[in-house]
Amino acid sequence: MAHPSQLGLQDAASPVMEELLHFHDHALMILFLISTLVLYIIVAMVTTKLTNKNILDSQEIEIVWTILPAIILILIALPSLRILYLMDEINDPHLTIKTMGHQWYWSYEYTDYEDLGFDSYMIPTQDLAPGQFRLLETDHRMVIPVESPVRLLVSADDVLHSWAVPSLGVKLDAVPGRLNQTAFIVSRPGVYFGQCSEICGANHSFMPIVIEAVPLEHFENWSSLMLEDA
């Protein structure tokens, strides 16, 4: 999760997020090199009193500064398109979860089970236990197995919402009357936090998302207990 005064992105907890971090660094390095070159040219032109007559009317330079940006754009576009298609890949998911956005809470339904679903509300500040995070904890977490492809079906019951967990590289709009889907794999056990990322009314800031990734054996025990309670 994010921490105070953090400058970079959150640590990656899924393969897609790792790819996004690598692409971010790749694009940022290109941007840094371009900015450095432009700054050097500006400083050189402002401070020198000399004029190079060879660049006042040079066909070669015009060719270079036309082709070079095109090459740079290709170097950025190809990795970007690769990640874009990776994010849309859904191959044989082990688990499917339907998520519905409401004002102002989330509901989860494990469609592979006959009767496994629950609502997830934010825990009020006065009810938080020691060590829990304000505005981020929920009364029911979305529990999933580690290293298993999970398909997420997202929709909304009332207004626009957005289901987003930064450390997993997942952000999907929840639109009333429309079913969007995505897939992700959690690389390691842990608890991952997210929030609604679409302004959805007065309590938009108070509908957090908590994902608890556990080993498969623990997930099976949890699902059995939830089915017994139901």
Disulfide bonds with the S-S distance in Angstrom:
none
